[in-house]
Amino acid sequence: MKSFCKLFPQSGFSFLSISVFFLLFANPAWAQCVIKGQVLTEKGQPLEGVAVHLQNTRFGTQTGKDGRYLLQKLPAGSYRVRFSMVGFETQEISAEVSEGESLILSVSIRESTLSLNEVTVGDRRNVVHTERLPDVHDLFIAAGKKTEVVQLAGVNGNIAEKTGRQIFARIPGVFVYDMDGSGNQINISTRGLDAHRSWEYNIRQNGIITNSDMYGYPASHYSPAMESIERIELVRGTSSLQYGAQFGGMINYVTKLPDTTKAFSFESINSGGSFGLFSSYNSVGGRIGKMTYSAYYQKRHSNGYRKNAKSDAQSQFVSIGYDFSKSFRVKAELGRSSYVYQIPGPLTDAMFNADPRQSTRSRNYFNPDIYIPSIVLDWRLSASTHLKLTSSGVYGARNSVMYDAFANVPDTINPATNGYKARQVDIDNFKSFTSELRMIQTFKIGSVRNTLSAGVQVMRNHLRRRQLGKGTTGSDFDLSLTEPVFGRDLHMKTKNIALFLENLIQITPELSVSPGLRVESGSTDMTGVISYYDPLHLPNRISHRFPLFGVSSQYRINAFNKLYAGVSQAYRPVVFKDIIPGSVLEQVDKNLKDAYGYNLEAGLTGNLRNFLRYDIGVFQVMINHRMGTVGMRNENNESYLFRTTTGDSKTRGVEAYIEVVPWRVYNGQSPTELSVFTSTSYFDARYVHGTAVQNGENTTIAGNRVEGVPAWISRNGIQLEHKKLSLTAQFSYVSSNYANSLNTETPSVNGTIGKVPGYGLWDLNGTFHFNRNYTLRMGVNNIANKQYFTKRPTMYPGAGVWSSDGRSFNVSFGIKI
């Protein structure tokens, strides 16, 4: 060991680094059985992207361009080989291999009635935790893009409370913003973007848009039960051509499919834990003739980590599909989520250091209540043509009643009135409608195979925003007013149309290129009253019209490994949310400009002999006219927040996911296995140029780090699977970041600016499967009880420091019938 270390003097090599080196390059002895073959269509054409999985094992792969697959280093024995792909009937074949045998198993599979009929049944314990989307997925082109799929059944984590660092542990670069109570919502971002309500993403459920108002208030307040989710699909920002102009990309939460082998099935998952947590999720589903159905009801209660942080949530969902023929299907869905969260208020740094569980507010509440209806008409006109018409809506409200002030301004009883100050009431009502017609067509030009994805999307949104209402002086959740008029009563009506197309050109069996474009045109008209605005100065229309261009490419080294690269423009137009102050604590620059730029990425992903899985990539995100917030003081020396165009930023970085399996011992078809993973990213997010106001003067911020962006995010874990037990120990590290573009180090008295310290957390979670019908999950979150916070927000839920949860315990029991 000493001689080895001498090779790296002062290099920072640690024992852990040396261990990882040996894990990566060790050559364990495995049994040398092989199952290989080719998957074809009924017409004898090779089929790419077919999932090939040995049931009840962790062995699995996908077919390559030539339809071939390879499963190697298998122990001798009997297997059930499962071939599945969206749009084709699943096929299972029994196979037996002897020691050292190479078994050739080729199959042809038929097209299913529709892609919506895919069903996964059986023991899902040993699934790959992170997968990639096939080149063509649900009428979208994913080839050449950085995509990830999280299979929730394979995650050891706190699912009931939606603990983001555990759910997204194996997706590098995910920043998790912990600020909103016990499992109410997931707030994430990637590549240096803003994590608030995940609003830099096009958020979807089963392909249905759930953002409240894409051009009025793009946050996603809809929050389904995580127990209902089968998988999470994430496509990075180069997907802006097909999913929308957002810099972040797309996140799709896919609900569990019903077991169509039964007319009725039932699942119940009940969870309990620290701080009064209790969650109950119950679902039904099945197939009756040509109709499939599923539905669930969920309730969750928590008293919260901090004082005055109680949360009560519920969600419901129903889905009904009907097969009119082998080529035509209709599906209707309705989802709803609602919660009431008592907001404990922001802290100053001094308060946080003294007691991070204390509260500065006892009368503040937040309540989104959102409905997502949708209907999907799906035609498979031929083997080469597929159409889908989707119509959906987002309806509901975003309600809050708050005493809105900085953390160092106490909410106390006025001796003169013997009562509290009246609270502020804000009510947003959403009526958003989206209709999208999408087509995918395969064809050949000469010998070159093409897959064209094209469509049109129409949006009509109506956001009514009533704010600055004078509420009661009480302490309960009460949205009633003591005066009949809101300080702001606005109607924001948006019309938008988008045309898009992207063509996957298969130049060779290994190389493909996908050029594309998207054109959007629309406007938002505003009418209403703002009490403190001169009507002549009130903006009443924002128009946007922009084209986006991009190209992605990939090269398949073999069936298991490929290179990908792409660049795509992105655009974030100014929305009325940006130019209308959210509270009396905010002011807005009247000269805000639309943000625009691009995403650039390249990487290598694959699987080496079921010993090493990896996805290593580099990226660059350029954002011109980036919007931000700076702390200011007015002529009366009173603090306020000023929203303005802070400058142009460039974020460059590396994203790496590496998983190795250094040890595996076979016990029949369920091996005892030890795996180690790291999901690590480095961000260099800096302003290229720009200015901010400091002490009343313009100050350059060129070269400063972008606020809210840590340089390092690293999640590392070790997982042991033995028979029916799966255990995961995880360490998460997030480095420090700044709260403003001036990179102010010293915290302000009110906690709104200053450095956000880095932190590291240990989690331990386990799952025990009694059998395929009964499952027990247990976990300890933040084992060392680290006191930390992730960001200094400048708006909801209040400007200042927001403590994240300390140590907690949780247990969950699931049953399927």
KOLDOSE-268722 format. One record per residue (C-alpha): x, y, z. Coordinates in steps of 0.001 Angstrom, whole numbers, padded with zeros to 6 digits, always signed. Layout:
REM residues N
XYZ...
//
This chain:
REM residues 817
+000000+000000+000000+002837+002426+000846+004502+001832-002511+001203+002377-004282+000613+005665-002469+004102+006850-003438+002922+006903-007029+000521+009719-006133+002396+012109-003799+000168+014935-002493-002532+013864-004941-005357+013606-002455-005762+009877-003055-007546+008275-000114-008189+004741+000958-011680+005132-000562-010161+006178-003890-007879+003135-003907-010793+000875-002996-012897+002231-005842-009938+001664-008209-009779-002008-007302-013564-002384-007453-013622-001006-010962-010847-003172-012327-011125-006337-010277-011839-009464-012290-014050-011716-010168-014663-015264-011265-018162-015791-012589-019954-018697-014106-019616-018518-017874-023113-019407-019119-024541-017274-021922-028014-016680-023362-028063-014712-026598-030173-014307-029695-032199-011954-031836-035685-010435-031496-037672-009929-034682-041078-008610-035664-043648-010886-037281-042344-009623-040627-038817-010705-039765-037437-007212-039117-034916-006723-036263-036465-004943-033294-034371-002493-031295-034992-001518-027686-036706-004724-026533-036172-005294-022809-034821-008800-022165-035012-009801-018511-034477-013019-016582-037431-013110-014223-036645-012891-010491-033000-011969-011170-031086-008757-011803-029927-009915-015247-031347-007834-018051-030459-005913-021181-031932-004380-024345-031671-005398-027968-029458-003338-030260-030096-001973-033734-029840-005449-035234-032288-006849-032678-029571-008894-030981-029015-009243-027251-026468-010902-024987-026778-012100-021382-023527-013490-020068-021782-014622-016892-024938-016448-015823-025033-019290-013331-026233-022627-014642-029923-023276-014049-033473-022789-015282-034759-019334-016211-037867-017567-017393-036780-015128-020132-039106-012152-020587-039171-010059-023797-041125-006791-023525-041442-003528-025407-044029-000780-025495-046379-001450-028407-045644-005188-028623-046983-008202-026816-044846-009422-023945-043467-012918-024417-041975-015257-021806-039962-018395-022622-038472-020991-020323-034778-021716-020820-032202-023946-019149-028447-023556-019442-025729-025918-018286-022311-024966-016947-020328-023239-019713-023188-023495-022240-023993-020753-024767-027724-020916-025504-029131-019194-028604-032710-018043-028023-034293-015995-030834-037957-014957-030871-040449-012968-032906-043005-010819-031085-046278-009397-032298-047559-005847-032118-049992-005405-029245-053398-003833-029557-051912-000550-028380-048868+000622-026486-051122+001573-023576-051783-002081-022874-048311-002939-021613-048552-004744-018278-045850-005769-015854-046848-008496-013425-044783-010410-010926-042070-009896-008347-040391-006565-009101-037851-006645-006300-034706-007110-008350-035090-004396-010963-032435-002138-012391-032639+001110-010446-031878+003510-013289-032572+002767-016941-032561+004657-020236-035482+005343-022524-035518+003522-025879-034718+005550-029000-038420+006064-029728-040712+006264-026731-044427+007071-026623-044279+008957-029960-041243+010964-028818-037680+010640-030060-035212+010003-027229-032234+008893-029336-029133+010994-028738-030510+012649-025604-029569+012171-021970-032481+010226-020494-033005+008442-017196-035768+006233-015826-036155+005580-012102-038060+002389-011324-039660+003093-007936-039968-000617-007128-036178-000816-007050-035644+002189-004761-034891+001681-001094-036135+004983+000274-038791+007018+002019-041433+006915-000703-044335+008110+001484-042622+011453+002197-041133+011811-001303-037559+012146-000045-035914+013480-003184-032291+012631-002387-033290+008957-002124-035729+008781-005048-033306+010538-007416-030157+009167-005787-028865+007558-008978-029519+010512-011285-026454+012766-011171-026860+016504-010773-030328+016593-009187-030548+019475-006720-033276+018868-004130-034838+021930-002508-036192+020919+000932-038559+023638+002077-042146+022518+001980-043129+020226+004799-043444+016469+005020-043739+015050+001520-046003+017747+000126-044107+018266-003121-040872+017469-004891-038779+020524-005743-035833+019615-007969-033627+021064-010662-030597+020069-012710-027684+021901-014317-027866+025048-012197-031544+025924-012702-034152+027037-010159-035675+024174-008157-038793+026035-006930-041795+023777-007686-039579+022135-010371-040815+024923-012648-037846+024812-015023-039271+021474-016252-042233+020447-018307-043888+018328-015592-046175+015505-016711-048161+012578-015365-048664+009790-017903-047699+012318-020574-050248+014910-019376-048929+018412-018568-049406+019358-014894-047687+022777-014768-050283+025205-013450-049883+027817-016205-046897+027572-018565-046952+031293-019437-048529+032743-016301-047153+030776-013347-045272+027670-014588-044898+025956-011203-046403+022500-010751-048636+022471-007677-050032+019037-008523-048502+016396-006251-049709+012784-006655-049013+010058-004113-045526+008690-004784-046817+005213-003844-048905+005379-007040-045914+005916-009327-044375+003034-011277-041456+004976-012743-040124+008492-013270-038843+009448-016717-036447+012388-017000-035167+013887-020248-032681+016761-020005-032909+020149-021683-032150+018982-025215-035755+017749-025260-037021+021348-025575-037989+020807-029214-040554+018127-028411-041711+018917-024874-041537+022692-024715-039130+025571-024471-038062+024980-020848-034325+024919-020121-034711+022002-017697-036364+019441-019937-039188+017040-019075-040151+014924-016064-042919+012355-016500-044430+010538-013512-045903+007267-014811-048582+005688-012636-048795+001982-011929-050639-000057-014526-053420-002378-013423-052929-006142-013386-054929-007022-016499-054822-010740-015743-057505-010095-013104-060907-008435-013040-060057-006968-009644-056843-006393-007731-056125-004401-004584-053024-002765-003112-052636-001032+000247-049505+000712+001555-049577+002167+005050-046688+004164+006501-045802+005702+009845-042841+007516+011296-041327+010368+013230-043097+013667+013838-046540+012086+013734-046290+010747+010190-049133+008531+009023-049880+007800+005375-052397+005408+003855-052503+004586+000141-055140+002223-001285-055692+001305-004924-057799-001003-007099-057498-002046-010733-058108-004745-013302-059543-005599-016685-063128-006435-017603-063578-007355-021251-062197-004513-023334-062054-002104-020415-059122-001563-018072-059412+000545-014936-057411+001721-011942-058024+004116-009074-056441+005121-005779-057090+007212-002665-054330+008482-000401-054186+010501+002831-051128+011647+004758-050664+013552+008019-047525+014881+009676-046867+017270+012532-043626+018316+010830-040029+018575+011991-040438+022177+013130-042981+023675+015443-046114+024905+013596-045323+022756+010529-048359+020468+010445-049357+019039+007088-052503+017244+005902-052522+015951+002327-054712+013809+000129-054759+012709-003493-057057+010690-005720-056802+009265-009207-058962+007268-011604-058113+005893-015051-060402+004078-017494-059313+002725-020871-061380+001032-023552-060154-000904-026601-062591-000226-029430-060440-002273-031789-056909-003558-032192-055868-000171-033540-057993+002330-031619-058151+002979-027901-059498+005717-025643-058258+006486-022163-059724+008995-019699-058074+010011-016428-058730+012370-013558-056171+013162-010893-056467+015404-007878-054060+016507-005166-054599+018826-002228-052856+019672+001007-052947+022217+003815-049492+023052+005116-048990+025193+008209-045951+027322+007365-043581+027704+010345-041951+030841+008935-038403+031792+007922-035482+032035+010339-032443+034231+010600-029040+032549+010791-028875+033307+014502-032255+031659+015051-031252+028617+012997-028011+028168+014926-029835+028481+018252-032724+026110+017441-033490+025020+013849-036820+023531+014943-038260+026787+016245-040998+028708+014467-041473+032409+013727-045055+032044+012483-048055+030182+013827-050775+031683+011604-049446+031021+008086-050973+028387+005779-050623+027222+002188-053214+025178+000285-053041+024104-003382-056018+022072-004607-055478+020899-008186-057474+018723-010622-055937+017195-013785-058540+015763-016226-057456+014251-019533-058629+012153-022436-056328+010388-024908-057357+008988-028308-054771+006561-029625-054754+005269-033208-052252+002753-034544-053048+003186-038213-050364+000764-039385-047055-000703-038335-045383+002529-039484-047949+005195-038494-049161+006087-035019-051377+009042-034005-052299+010324-030573-054655+013159-029648-054400+014352-026051-056681+016902-024442-056109+017865-020831-056589+020592-018276-055258+021966-015014-058012+023334-012798-057972+024396-009199-056580+026907-006756-053409+027975-004980-054430+029536-001664-052413+031103+001120-053077+033126+004255-049912+034590+005780-048360+037263+007909-045701+038078+005310-042592+039702+006744-038877+039035+007098-037733+036547+009730-036563+039246+012152-039993+040892+012154-042035+039073+014833-045731+038286+014525-046884+039542+017926-050036+040806+019592-050513+044562+019427-051135+045841+022993-053304+048650+021645-055748+046303+019908-055073+043201+022011-054911+041237+018783-052627+040131+015955-052134+042061+012762-054461+041059+009911-052978+038423+007640-052565+038625+003859-054838+036406+001746-053800+035328-001767-055938+033163-004050-054941+031966-007530-057483+030134-009681-056181+028072-012617-058061+027152-015775-055525+025759-018211-056397+023719-021285-053957+021923-023584-054662+019921-026723-051889+018128-028585-051978+016074-031761-048832+014024-032257-047807+011639-035020-044910+009303-035489-044127+007894-038925-041406+005496-040015-040280+005456-043643-037232+004867-045823-035378+007138-048209-033372+004723-050242-031885+002348-047692-031910+004921-044881-034560+004385-042242-036285+007528-040869-038605+008045-037917-040454+011357-037955-042136+012726-034833-044296+015799-035480-047256+017559-034008-049117+020674-032957-049934+021853-029443-052546+024463-028514-052782+026053-025050-055462+028324-023611-054894+029369-020013-056797+031637-017659-055115+032517-014379-057056+034712-011982-054683+036093-009378-056196+037771-006313-053593+038952-003829-053024+041328-000930-056447+040658+000524-056936+041758+004133-057588+038595+006102-058540+037896+009658-056457+038343+012776-057098+034727+013734-054715+031756+013831-056594+029060+011876-056680+028346+008136-059201+030991+007065-059288+032596+003617-062119+035008+004413-061581+038769+004025-062364+041583+006437-062435+044020+003511-064127+043033+000221-061400+044201-002176-058065+042564-003002-055015+044772-003498-054469+042907-006773-057283+041325-008773-055927+040239-012140-057015+038070-015048-054152+036674-017144-055318+034952-020325-052797+033145-022515-053114+031733-026006-050232+029740-027453-049668+027463-030401-046576+025354-031007-045540+023370-034088-042735+020846-033762-040998+018071-035632-037914+015937-035214-036596+013273-037555-034489+010299-036473-032224+009406-039419-030589+005985-039135-027478+006650-041224-025905+003272-040366-026955+000528-037941-024677+002217-035392-025013+005940-036174-028155+008079-036055-028813+011830-036244-031995+013628-035155-032423+017239-036367-035535+019118-035347-037289+022416-034770-040073+023945-032708-041951+027180-033368-044065+028842-030673-046321+031863-030975-048578+033304-028337-049498+036147-026028-050798+036807-022548-053367+039568-021996-053923+040990-018544-056897+042904-017202-057696+043896-013665-056663+046203-010877-053481+046729-008863-054219+049228-006126-050715+050680-005948-050116+050892-009725-050944+053816-011951-053261+052243-014579-051252+054012-017301-048137+052120-016208-049866+048773-015856-048615+046230-018429-051450+044562-020273-049862+042278-022866-046814+040087-023248-046238+038526-026660-043756+035856-027605-042815+034308-030913-039689+032240-031310-038210+029316-033244-036015+026691-031617-033538+024491-033453-031517+021510-032363-029859+018267-033331-029025+015089-031406-026912+012118-032429-025780+008793-031070-023362+006043-031955-023861+002492-030711-020516+000924-029909-022331-002372-029350-025673-003564-028008-024837-002340-024508-022776+000832-024906-023319+004042-026849-022141+007616-027294-024661+010462-027403-024427+014200-028078-026826+017023-028797-027510+020738-028758-030866+022464-028561-032027+026037-028141-034259+026948-025205-036345+029971-024342-037995+031327-021211-040237+034273-022002-041080+036811-019331-044370+035828-017718-046698+038031-015705-045551+036285-012583-042160+037878-013213-043326+041452-013677-046008+041571-010972-044537+041681-007446-045583+038701-005360-045853+040696-002125-045261+044106-000612-041696+042971+000098-040908+042814-003628-040322+045296-006423-039779+044483-010081-037597+046012-012774-039809+047389-015545-037223+046421-018184-037125+042635-017795-036161+040770-020963-036949+037281-022208-034327+034685-021329-032954+032540-024159-029999+030256-024766-029168+026615-025376-028373+023200-023862-025300+021314-025069-024447+017787-023902-022373+014729-024752-021762+011471-022961-021080+007766-022901-023479+005269-021340-023575+001513-021086-023229-001748-019239-020123-003918-019103-020749-007589-018397-023344-006861-015699-020403-005754-013570-020268-002057-014382-023115+000307-015290-022241+003873-016157-023381+007140-017703-020701+009831-017852-021354+013103-019631-020457+016763-019968-022807+019670-020587-023087+023413-021042-026167+025577-020458-026104+029171-021683-028828+031524-020430-028962+035097-021688-030980+037699-019747-031143+035533-016658-033628+036782-014075-032690+037052-010428-033420+038831-007162-031220+041163-005133-031718+042590-001653-032194+046372-001587-033153+049210+000764-035468+052090-000064-035186+055763+000870-036588+054951+004314-033862+052333+004843-036465+049552+004651-035471+046182+003155-037089+044901-000015-036342+042381-002775-035740+043632-006313-036389+041278-009250-034365+042169-012312-032300+040858-015216-029035+040107-013478-027008+039099-016537-025965+036230-018785-024827+032964-017212-022973+029894-018417-023081+026603-016544-020603+023903-017506-020151+020632-015764-019735+016891-015544-022407+014336-014609-021287+010819-013725-023188+007746-012618-021097+004631-011940-022324+001391-010355-020148-001657-009852-020998-005121-008569-017771-006309-006903-019282-009341-005228-022006-011784-006173-022678-015265-004779-025340-017426-006356-028118-019107-004409-030214-020592-007156-031706-017761-009212-031560-015125-006418-027925-014157-005899-026539-012478-002835-025130-009312-004320-023172-006281-003165-023212-003180-005356-021558+000208-004944-022589+003369-006755-021722+007016-007063-023884+009685-008669-021734+012801-008767-021862+016102-010608-019698+019203-010771-021158+022578-011785-019172+025627-012803-022053+028118-012987-020889+031693-013488-022099+034985-014849-020493+035839-018161-021444+039472-017625-024035+041459-015752-024529+043973-012963-026248+044167-009610-026937+047061-007275-024740+047259-004178-024867+050206-001768-026823+052169-004345-024298+051608-007139-024121+049234-010101-021545+046527-009468-020278+044043-012034-020979+040389-011293-018974+038967-014209-017160+035873-012987-019381+035468-009925-021076+032166-009240-024763+031891-010075-026905+031987-006961-028426+028769-005649-026002+026507-007554-023634+024296-005510-020401+023273-007214-020676+019630-006089-023611+017268-005637-022576+013716-004836-024702+010784-003699-022905+007538-002948-024241+004262-001739-023683+000626-001055-026491-001880-001503-026768-005472-000334-029373-007873-001675-029767-011232-000016-032751-013408-000869-035804-011374+000208-033873-008547+001862-032458-005399+000249-030445-002792+002217-029053+000559+001031-026720+002881+002925-026339+006260+001247-024184+009327+001828-025270+012588+000181-023050+015630-000077-023999+019090-001365-021409+021860-001344-022077+025472-000382-023764+028015-002632-024585+031697-002641-027981+033319-002176-027374+036290-004475-025482+037218-007611-023097+039428-005591-021859+036256-003851-022280+037830-000436-020517+035685+002177-021768+037179+005440-025429+036472+006232-027735+039464+006500-029551+040209+009742-032843+038968+008267-031326+035812+006727-032237+036615+003115-028680+036783+001750-025408+035115+002633-023689+031831+001908-025642+028584+002200-023324+026095+003955-022559+022700+002433-023726+019559+004173-023437+015780+004194-026139+013278+005198-026287+009540+005898-029441+007495+005202-030158+003811+005749-033156+002120+004125-034237-001478+003672-036942-003548+002024-038046-007056+002964-040317-009070+000663-042149-011778+002602-043462-012901-000804-044831-011202-003887-047864-009979-001911-046343-008564+001293-043578-005968+001576-042005-004196+004539-039916-001014+004170-037952+000642+006979-035576+003573+007049-033562+006034+009084-033144+009396+007384-030312+011773+008277-028787+009295+010728-026343+011802+012249-029121+014387+012754-027312+016994+010650-028913+020447+010940-028905+022045+007498-030826+024108+004978-030688+023969+001178-031504+027483-000004-032481+031014+001015-035744+031568-000895-036749+035073-001879-040471+034331-002217-042795+031576-000977-042705+030292+001730-040888+033406+002953-037507+035078+002570-034865+033676+004921-033523+030379+006253-035715+027254+006079-034577+024319+008187-034596+020890+006563-035532+017780+008514-033224+016224+011077-033126+012536+012000-036342+010623+011385-037585+007042+011244-040196+005539+008949-041789+002163+008353-044131+001080+005566-046109-002114+005021-047585-003030+001648-050044-005734+000633-051260-006815-002805-054279-008992-003458
//
